């Protein structure tokens, strides 16, 4: 099953510091999940000033229970970065199934 996970960071003055403190472990876990085929895609959500304020991930787990088990270990959860998490079942569209990285596109001039 595929899931859209939206993590909302805290809004207090220490929120960004908590994110940065847990970020290396979060990325390391994400890399392992990507290599295992569990993490399909992920982005940091930004505010209007370019400050990181949350995350959006598309993941694949056998069940919602497996996703919930992962959340118990996710560094942004254990590090109190995400204050609210939304989970929605989803399905990656056919244009993006088996998408492989390609050369970075050059901007049009």
mmCIF file of the C-alpha atoms, coordinates in Angstrom:
data_MODEL
# 
_entry.id   MODEL 
# 
loop_
_atom_site.group_PDB 
_atom_site.id 
_atom_site.type_symbol 
_atom_site.label_atom_id 
_atom_site.label_alt_id 
_atom_site.label_comp_id 
_atom_site.label_asym_id 
_atom_site.label_entity_id 
_atom_site.label_seq_id 
_atom_site.pdbx_PDB_ins_code 
_atom_site.Cartn_x 
_atom_site.Cartn_y 
_atom_site.Cartn_z 
_atom_site.occupancy 
_atom_site.B_iso_or_equiv 
_atom_site.pdbx_formal_charge 
_atom_site.auth_seq_id 
_atom_site.auth_comp_id 
_atom_site.auth_asym_id 
_atom_site.auth_atom_id 
_atom_site.pdbx_PDB_model_num 
ATOM 1   C CA . UNK A 1 1   ? 0.000  0.000  0.000   1.00 0.00 ? 1   UNK A CA 1 
ATOM 2   C CA . UNK A 1 2   ? 1.189  3.478  -0.756  1.00 0.00 ? 2   UNK A CA 1 
ATOM 3   C CA . UNK A 1 3   ? 0.734  6.377  1.613   1.00 0.00 ? 3   UNK A CA 1 
ATOM 4   C CA . UNK A 1 4   ? 1.129  10.138 1.513   1.00 0.00 ? 4   UNK A CA 1 
ATOM 5   C CA . UNK A 1 5   ? 2.646  11.307 4.794   1.00 0.00 ? 5   UNK A CA 1 
ATOM 6   C CA . UNK A 1 6   ? 2.529  15.007 5.639   1.00 0.00 ? 6   UNK A CA 1 
ATOM 7   C CA . UNK A 1 7   ? 4.562  16.035 8.669   1.00 0.00 ? 7   UNK A CA 1 
ATOM 8   C CA . UNK A 1 8   ? 3.924  19.475 10.159  1.00 0.00 ? 8   UNK A CA 1 
ATOM 9   C CA . UNK A 1 9   ? 6.810  20.907 12.175  1.00 0.00 ? 9   UNK A CA 1 
ATOM 10  C CA . UNK A 1 10  ? 6.198  22.757 15.394  1.00 0.00 ? 10  UNK A CA 1 
ATOM 11  C CA . UNK A 1 11  ? 5.851  26.522 15.200  1.00 0.00 ? 11  UNK A CA 1 
ATOM 12  C CA . UNK A 1 12  ? 7.707  27.429 18.387  1.00 0.00 ? 12  UNK A CA 1 
ATOM 13  C CA . UNK A 1 13  ? 11.048 29.241 18.365  1.00 0.00 ? 13  UNK A CA 1 
ATOM 14  C CA . UNK A 1 14  ? 13.014 25.973 18.747  1.00 0.00 ? 14  UNK A CA 1 
ATOM 15  C CA . UNK A 1 15  ? 11.267 24.085 15.924  1.00 0.00 ? 15  UNK A CA 1 
ATOM 16  C CA . UNK A 1 16  ? 13.969 24.620 13.291  1.00 0.00 ? 16  UNK A CA 1 
ATOM 17  C CA . UNK A 1 17  ? 16.734 23.730 15.752  1.00 0.00 ? 17  UNK A CA 1 
ATOM 18  C CA . UNK A 1 18  ? 14.972 20.423 16.554  1.00 0.00 ? 18  UNK A CA 1 
ATOM 19  C CA . UNK A 1 19  ? 14.642 19.713 12.821  1.00 0.00 ? 19  UNK A CA 1 
ATOM 20  C CA . UNK A 1 20  ? 18.308 20.400 12.167  1.00 0.00 ? 20  UNK A CA 1 
ATOM 21  C CA . UNK A 1 21  ? 19.334 18.279 15.156  1.00 0.00 ? 21  UNK A CA 1 
ATOM 22  C CA . UNK A 1 22  ? 17.363 15.248 13.881  1.00 0.00 ? 22  UNK A CA 1 
ATOM 23  C CA . UNK A 1 23  ? 17.941 15.861 10.165  1.00 0.00 ? 23  UNK A CA 1 
ATOM 24  C CA . UNK A 1 24  ? 21.033 13.690 9.659   1.00 0.00 ? 24  UNK A CA 1 
ATOM 25  C CA . UNK A 1 25  ? 19.347 10.646 11.246  1.00 0.00 ? 25  UNK A CA 1 
ATOM 26  C CA . UNK A 1 26  ? 16.122 11.379 9.313   1.00 0.00 ? 26  UNK A CA 1 
ATOM 27  C CA . UNK A 1 27  ? 17.994 11.497 5.994   1.00 0.00 ? 27  UNK A CA 1 
ATOM 28  C CA . UNK A 1 28  ? 19.992 8.341  6.830   1.00 0.00 ? 28  UNK A CA 1 
ATOM 29  C CA . UNK A 1 29  ? 16.765 6.454  7.569   1.00 0.00 ? 29  UNK A CA 1 
ATOM 30  C CA . UNK A 1 30  ? 15.195 7.845  4.396   1.00 0.00 ? 30  UNK A CA 1 
ATOM 31  C CA . UNK A 1 31  ? 18.173 6.686  2.335   1.00 0.00 ? 31  UNK A CA 1 
ATOM 32  C CA . UNK A 1 32  ? 17.842 3.144  3.717   1.00 0.00 ? 32  UNK A CA 1 
ATOM 33  C CA . UNK A 1 33  ? 14.124 3.182  3.021   1.00 0.00 ? 33  UNK A CA 1 
ATOM 34  C CA . UNK A 1 34  ? 14.704 4.492  -0.511  1.00 0.00 ? 34  UNK A CA 1 
ATOM 35  C CA . UNK A 1 35  ? 17.214 1.733  -1.183  1.00 0.00 ? 35  UNK A CA 1 
ATOM 36  C CA . UNK A 1 36  ? 14.735 -0.852 0.150   1.00 0.00 ? 36  UNK A CA 1 
ATOM 37  C CA . UNK A 1 37  ? 11.932 0.578  -2.013  1.00 0.00 ? 37  UNK A CA 1 
ATOM 38  C CA . UNK A 1 38  ? 9.859  1.793  0.941   1.00 0.00 ? 38  UNK A CA 1 
ATOM 39  C CA . UNK A 1 39  ? 10.476 5.540  0.524   1.00 0.00 ? 39  UNK A CA 1 
ATOM 40  C CA . UNK A 1 40  ? 9.348  6.480  -2.958  1.00 0.00 ? 40  UNK A CA 1 
ATOM 41  C CA . UNK A 1 41  ? 9.691  10.254 -2.767  1.00 0.00 ? 41  UNK A CA 1 
ATOM 42  C CA . UNK A 1 42  ? 10.173 12.964 -0.172  1.00 0.00 ? 42  UNK A CA 1 
ATOM 43  C CA . UNK A 1 43  ? 10.393 16.745 0.014   1.00 0.00 ? 43  UNK A CA 1 
ATOM 44  C CA . UNK A 1 44  ? 10.809 19.367 2.696   1.00 0.00 ? 44  UNK A CA 1 
ATOM 45  C CA . UNK A 1 45  ? 7.901  21.794 2.884   1.00 0.00 ? 45  UNK A CA 1 
ATOM 46  C CA . UNK A 1 46  ? 8.953  25.455 2.871   1.00 0.00 ? 46  UNK A CA 1 
ATOM 47  C CA . UNK A 1 47  ? 7.231  28.602 4.029   1.00 0.00 ? 47  UNK A CA 1 
ATOM 48  C CA . UNK A 1 48  ? 7.119  31.774 1.928   1.00 0.00 ? 48  UNK A CA 1 
ATOM 49  C CA . UNK A 1 49  ? 10.610 32.690 3.164   1.00 0.00 ? 49  UNK A CA 1 
ATOM 50  C CA . UNK A 1 50  ? 12.177 29.352 2.206   1.00 0.00 ? 50  UNK A CA 1 
ATOM 51  C CA . UNK A 1 51  ? 12.311 28.077 5.811   1.00 0.00 ? 51  UNK A CA 1 
ATOM 52  C CA . UNK A 1 52  ? 11.662 24.331 6.296   1.00 0.00 ? 52  UNK A CA 1 
ATOM 53  C CA . UNK A 1 53  ? 8.343  23.841 8.092   1.00 0.00 ? 53  UNK A CA 1 
ATOM 54  C CA . UNK A 1 54  ? 7.448  20.237 7.395   1.00 0.00 ? 54  UNK A CA 1 
ATOM 55  C CA . UNK A 1 55  ? 7.779  17.230 5.145   1.00 0.00 ? 55  UNK A CA 1 
ATOM 56  C CA . UNK A 1 56  ? 5.825  15.376 2.478   1.00 0.00 ? 56  UNK A CA 1 
ATOM 57  C CA . UNK A 1 57  ? 6.669  11.743 1.799   1.00 0.00 ? 57  UNK A CA 1 
ATOM 58  C CA . UNK A 1 58  ? 5.269  9.047  -0.426  1.00 0.00 ? 58  UNK A CA 1 
ATOM 59  C CA . UNK A 1 59  ? 5.972  5.643  1.110   1.00 0.00 ? 59  UNK A CA 1 
ATOM 60  C CA . UNK A 1 60  ? 5.083  2.046  0.476   1.00 0.00 ? 60  UNK A CA 1 
ATOM 61  C CA . UNK A 1 61  ? 4.310  -0.305 3.356   1.00 0.00 ? 61  UNK A CA 1 
ATOM 62  C CA . UNK A 1 62  ? 2.495  -3.627 3.590   1.00 0.00 ? 62  UNK A CA 1 
ATOM 63  C CA . UNK A 1 63  ? -0.097 -2.036 5.870   1.00 0.00 ? 63  UNK A CA 1 
ATOM 64  C CA . UNK A 1 64  ? -1.006 1.048  7.858   1.00 0.00 ? 64  UNK A CA 1 
ATOM 65  C CA . UNK A 1 65  ? 0.219  -0.820 10.953  1.00 0.00 ? 65  UNK A CA 1 
ATOM 66  C CA . UNK A 1 66  ? 3.672  -1.133 9.359   1.00 0.00 ? 66  UNK A CA 1 
ATOM 67  C CA . UNK A 1 67  ? 3.668  2.593  8.585   1.00 0.00 ? 67  UNK A CA 1 
ATOM 68  C CA . UNK A 1 68  ? 2.704  3.353  12.191  1.00 0.00 ? 68  UNK A CA 1 
ATOM 69  C CA . UNK A 1 69  ? 5.574  1.138  13.376  1.00 0.00 ? 69  UNK A CA 1 
ATOM 70  C CA . UNK A 1 70  ? 7.994  3.130  11.205  1.00 0.00 ? 70  UNK A CA 1 
ATOM 71  C CA . UNK A 1 71  ? 6.638  6.394  12.616  1.00 0.00 ? 71  UNK A CA 1 
ATOM 72  C CA . UNK A 1 72  ? 7.553  5.191  16.129  1.00 0.00 ? 72  UNK A CA 1 
ATOM 73  C CA . UNK A 1 73  ? 11.222 5.163  15.007  1.00 0.00 ? 73  UNK A CA 1 
ATOM 74  C CA . UNK A 1 74  ? 11.249 8.089  12.559  1.00 0.00 ? 74  UNK A CA 1 
ATOM 75  C CA . UNK A 1 75  ? 13.778 10.668 13.885  1.00 0.00 ? 75  UNK A CA 1 
ATOM 76  C CA . UNK A 1 76  ? 11.459 13.604 13.191  1.00 0.00 ? 76  UNK A CA 1 
ATOM 77  C CA . UNK A 1 77  ? 8.871  11.909 15.415  1.00 0.00 ? 77  UNK A CA 1 
ATOM 78  C CA . UNK A 1 78  ? 11.253 10.825 18.182  1.00 0.00 ? 78  UNK A CA 1 
ATOM 79  C CA . UNK A 1 79  ? 12.964 14.229 18.000  1.00 0.00 ? 79  UNK A CA 1 
ATOM 80  C CA . UNK A 1 80  ? 9.645  16.048 18.424  1.00 0.00 ? 80  UNK A CA 1 
ATOM 81  C CA . UNK A 1 81  ? 10.068 17.815 15.077  1.00 0.00 ? 81  UNK A CA 1 
ATOM 82  C CA . UNK A 1 82  ? 6.723  16.823 13.576  1.00 0.00 ? 82  UNK A CA 1 
ATOM 83  C CA . UNK A 1 83  ? 3.953  18.110 15.824  1.00 0.00 ? 83  UNK A CA 1 
ATOM 84  C CA . UNK A 1 84  ? 1.166  16.820 13.581  1.00 0.00 ? 84  UNK A CA 1 
ATOM 85  C CA . UNK A 1 85  ? 1.219  14.024 11.011  1.00 0.00 ? 85  UNK A CA 1 
ATOM 86  C CA . UNK A 1 86  ? -1.386 13.337 8.350   1.00 0.00 ? 86  UNK A CA 1 
ATOM 87  C CA . UNK A 1 87  ? -1.452 9.943  6.628   1.00 0.00 ? 87  UNK A CA 1 
ATOM 88  C CA . UNK A 1 88  ? -3.496 9.325  3.495   1.00 0.00 ? 88  UNK A CA 1 
ATOM 89  C CA . UNK A 1 89  ? -3.621 6.197  1.341   1.00 0.00 ? 89  UNK A CA 1 
ATOM 90  C CA . UNK A 1 90  ? -2.535 7.051  -2.192  1.00 0.00 ? 90  UNK A CA 1 
ATOM 91  C CA . UNK A 1 91  ? -1.448 5.517  -5.461  1.00 0.00 ? 91  UNK A CA 1 
ATOM 92  C CA . UNK A 1 92  ? 1.539  6.694  -7.470  1.00 0.00 ? 92  UNK A CA 1 
ATOM 93  C CA . UNK A 1 93  ? 0.390  7.541  -10.986 1.00 0.00 ? 93  UNK A CA 1 
ATOM 94  C CA . UNK A 1 94  ? 1.457  5.417  -13.960 1.00 0.00 ? 94  UNK A CA 1 
ATOM 95  C CA . UNK A 1 95  ? 3.712  8.196  -15.294 1.00 0.00 ? 95  UNK A CA 1 
ATOM 96  C CA . UNK A 1 96  ? 5.866  7.894  -12.157 1.00 0.00 ? 96  UNK A CA 1 
ATOM 97  C CA . UNK A 1 97  ? 5.924  4.136  -11.517 1.00 0.00 ? 97  UNK A CA 1 
ATOM 98  C CA . UNK A 1 98  ? 9.493  2.825  -11.774 1.00 0.00 ? 98  UNK A CA 1 
ATOM 99  C CA . UNK A 1 99  ? 10.808 6.360  -12.321 1.00 0.00 ? 99  UNK A CA 1 
ATOM 100 C CA . UNK A 1 100 ? 14.591 6.378  -12.309 1.00 0.00 ? 100 UNK A CA 1 
ATOM 101 C CA . UNK A 1 101 ? 16.807 9.430  -11.725 1.00 0.00 ? 101 UNK A CA 1 
ATOM 102 C CA . UNK A 1 102 ? 17.860 11.184 -14.905 1.00 0.00 ? 102 UNK A CA 1 
ATOM 103 C CA . UNK A 1 103 ? 20.316 13.943 -15.690 1.00 0.00 ? 103 UNK A CA 1 
ATOM 104 C CA . UNK A 1 104 ? 19.279 17.206 -14.112 1.00 0.00 ? 104 UNK A CA 1 
ATOM 105 C CA . UNK A 1 105 ? 17.275 19.309 -16.527 1.00 0.00 ? 105 UNK A CA 1 
ATOM 106 C CA . UNK A 1 106 ? 18.837 22.575 -17.533 1.00 0.00 ? 106 UNK A CA 1 
ATOM 107 C CA . UNK A 1 107 ? 16.640 25.662 -17.135 1.00 0.00 ? 107 UNK A CA 1 
ATOM 108 C CA . UNK A 1 108 ? 15.333 27.219 -20.331 1.00 0.00 ? 108 UNK A CA 1 
ATOM 109 C CA . UNK A 1 109 ? 16.867 30.556 -21.151 1.00 0.00 ? 109 UNK A CA 1 
# 
